[in-house]
Amino acid sequence: PADKRSGKDVAKLQKRQEVMNHKKESHPNRWAKGHIRDWSPITKVTLNEMPEKEKTNGVA
């Protein structure tokens, strides 16, 4: 959480993506599905967000 608030998360996630891409190139057999996790920064974080269905029905 502190890294997210201070903006340090973006650089850390970019580095993690680079490392994972390198590891996948070195050992592709470790990734059975053929893809690695998306380490893009999360821009919106909410707690207890109301489901879209309830928002449109006016239920609070």
Residue pairs with C-beta under 8 A, 6 or more apart in sequence:
2 8
3 9
3 12
4 45
9 41
10 41
13 39
13 40
13 41
14 39
16 39
17 39
17 40
20 36
20 37
20 39
21 36
23 30
24 30
24 31
24 36
